[in-house]
Every structure is written in structure tokens, then in C-alpha cells.
Amino acid sequence: MATLTGQKIKDAYQTLLKLESGTLTGSTKIVEDGAGNDSALKLSTTEVEVDGALTFTSAPPASATELTALLIDGATNDVVTPITVVPLVTDTTGMYCPSITNSSLF
């Protein structure tokens, strides 16, 4: 990690991240560098917004028996409640989901 120790403000300010104006509030504000270049990140006291692709350096951990999906509403770009997908089991009668009964599908 970089340090600011021993650096002069005039030599380091462009590499620092800051808000476009003021302090954090309930409204999102663009995070920009010291030279005023906008990032894809917006912050408020209650939310984080990414304007562009959200990429993970490595895949989030996953279980071999369960998968959790994060859904995004295409109309509003809001993240909706995550759903959990349960595993399917294969036996001599075919594939089925042991935790879902026929009555729970309707």
C-alpha cells in the first residue's frame, strides 16, 4: 500500500480520491481523483453505486451443493432480493429437488 509519509501535498493530491463536493450525505456523490477525473464509483451514507461494470478479481466462494443468485431489475437497475437455488438429486427415478414438494410449486 502506498503511503503519504514524506510527500508534499503538491506532489500527491492528484492521486487522492475525494467526493465531487462536500461531505457524504443521503444523496450519492461521484468519487473522483484530485485532478477532478470521475470514477465509476458513487457513495452516500446509505448506498454504493457503480456506474459501469462491476468486476471481481476472483469468484466469490461457492458451495458444491448450493448457489445463490443476485438479481438486478432491468427496468430500474436495482438489486432485488437474492434467491437461493437448491441442488437437484439424480436417482433411478430421475432428477428431483428433495426440498421442494409439488404443492410448493403452486
N, C-alpha and C positions, 0 to 999 in steps of 0.2 A: 504494500500500500504506500502511496506517495505521502510525503509529509510537507508541511508548510514551514517547518522549523528552518530558520536562517534565510528564508526567501523574502524578497521585498514585495510589497503589495503590487507595485507597478509591473513586476515580472510574473506574478502568479494570478492576478484577478481574472484573466480570460479563461483560465482552466477551472474556476469555481462555478458550481451550479447555484442558481438562485431562482426566486419566483419572478414572474414578469412585473409584478408590482406588489408593494405592501407585504403583509404577513398572511399566513394561512387563515382562511375564513370558510364559511359553508359553501362558497362557490369555487369551482375548480379554476386553478390558475396554471398557466403554462410554466414548466420548468425550463429555464434557458441558461446558457453559459454566460460568463462575464462579458462577452462581446455582444450579447443580445441574440445569439442564434437559438431558435426554438428547438426543443427536443420533442419527442413523441409522447412525453410524459406530462400529465396534468395532475395536480394534487389539490385536495381541500381537506378540511378537518374530518370529513366523513366519507370521502371516496378517492379512489385512484382511477385515472382514465388513461388508456393507451390509445393514441391516435396513429394507427399503423399496425404492423404485425407484432404479435406477442410471441416471442420465441424462447424456448427453454434450452439451456446448454446441454442438459441431459434429461431423459424422460423421467417424469415423476415415478416414484416407486409403485409397482402394481403387484397384486396377488395373482397367482396362477388360477384361482378359483372365483375371483370377483373382479368386476370392472366398474368404475364409477365414471359417469359421463357428465361433462359440464356443457349445458346447452345455452345457446345465445338466440334471443328473439331477433329474427332478421329484420323486423319492422322497426324495432326501437334500439337494437344493439345492446339491450340489457341482458345480463346473465340471469337465467331463470334457475329455479331450484334444481340442484343436481339430482340425477336419478341413479339408482344402483341396479346394475344388471346382474341377475343371479345365474349361476352356472347351469348348463344343460348336462344331463346324465344320459349316457347311452347304455342300454342293456339289450337283452334278447327281444324285447318288445318294441324297441326303437328309441328315439330321443324324447326326453321329457324333463321338466323342471320340477324337482321334488318339493320346492317351497311354494308353488303356485297350483291351486286346485282349479278345476273347470269353473266352479262357481265364482272364483275371484276374478275371472276374466270379464265378467259382465256387470 
